[in-house]
Amino acid sequence: MAARAGRRLAVYAWQAVRQQLSAAQRLGKIGQSAVQDLLHRLKPSVLAAVEASHSVPHDGDRWVLAWLDLAGMMHEHQFSRLFLS
């Protein structure tokens, strides 16, 4: 069960990195080849961050996730949008 949770955490972390790089690509700040190169080079760092997160106490930190989701939803109500999605 713990290994399964660790894999889910690694997938979540990986997706977070991919989303940030995807946003940079859509903004024209980085090219597709550079994104792929960065993803490859960041693999060890993402896995190390996931491993390090296992030693962090998680008391009372769950409220942050909802706040981040709500902040992300405000994107469509901004005066000017960054992406045309």
C-alpha positions as CSV (number, residue, x, y, z in Angstrom):
1,M,0.0,0.0,0.0
2,A,2.8,2.4,0.9
3,A,4.6,1.7,-2.4
4,R,1.4,2.5,-4.3
5,A,1.0,5.8,-2.4
6,G,4.7,6.6,-3.3
7,R,4.0,6.0,-6.9
8,R,1.0,8.2,-6.9
9,L,3.0,11.0,-5.2
10,A,5.7,10.6,-7.9
11,V,3.2,10.8,-10.7
12,Y,1.6,13.9,-9.1
13,A,5.1,15.6,-8.8
14,W,5.9,14.7,-12.3
15,Q,2.7,16.1,-13.6
16,A,3.3,19.3,-11.7
17,V,6.7,19.7,-13.4
18,R,5.2,18.9,-16.8
19,Q,2.4,21.5,-16.3
20,Q,4.9,24.2,-15.5
21,L,7.0,23.5,-18.5
22,S,4.0,23.2,-20.7
23,A,2.9,26.7,-19.6
24,A,6.3,28.1,-20.4
25,Q,6.1,26.5,-23.8
26,R,2.7,27.9,-24.5
27,L,3.9,31.3,-23.5
28,G,6.7,31.0,-26.0
29,K,9.5,31.1,-23.4
30,I,10.9,27.6,-24.2
31,G,10.8,25.3,-27.2
32,Q,9.5,21.7,-27.4
33,S,13.0,20.2,-27.6
34,A,14.1,22.2,-24.6
35,V,11.1,21.0,-22.7
36,Q,11.9,17.4,-23.4
37,D,15.5,17.9,-22.5
38,L,14.5,19.5,-19.2
39,L,12.1,16.8,-18.4
40,H,14.8,14.2,-18.9
41,R,17.3,16.0,-16.8
42,L,14.8,16.7,-14.0
43,K,13.9,13.1,-13.4
44,P,16.4,12.5,-10.6
45,S,15.5,15.8,-8.9
46,V,11.8,15.0,-9.0
47,L,12.3,11.5,-7.6
48,A,14.6,13.0,-4.9
49,A,12.0,15.6,-3.9
50,V,9.4,12.8,-3.6
51,E,11.7,10.8,-1.4
52,A,12.4,13.8,0.8
53,S,8.7,14.6,1.1
54,H,8.2,11.3,3.0
55,S,10.0,12.8,6.0
56,V,7.9,16.0,6.1
57,P,5.1,16.0,8.7
58,H,1.7,16.5,6.9
59,D,-0.3,17.8,9.8
60,G,-2.7,20.6,8.7
61,D,-1.3,21.1,5.2
62,R,-4.3,19.8,3.2
63,W,-6.0,23.2,3.0
64,V,-3.3,24.4,0.7
65,L,-4.3,22.1,-2.1
66,A,-7.9,23.5,-2.3
67,W,-6.5,27.0,-2.3
68,L,-4.3,26.3,-5.2
69,D,-7.2,24.8,-7.2
70,L,-9.3,27.8,-6.5
71,A,-6.5,30.2,-7.5
72,G,-6.1,28.2,-10.8
73,M,-9.8,28.5,-11.6
74,M,-9.6,32.3,-11.4
75,H,-7.6,32.3,-14.6
76,E,-10.6,32.4,-16.8
77,H,-12.0,35.5,-15.0
78,Q,-8.8,37.6,-15.5
79,F,-8.9,40.8,-17.6
80,S,-6.6,39.2,-20.1
81,R,-5.9,35.5,-20.4
82,L,-2.5,34.1,-20.9
83,F,-3.6,31.0,-23.0
84,L,-6.3,30.7,-25.6
85,S,-7.4,27.3,-24.3
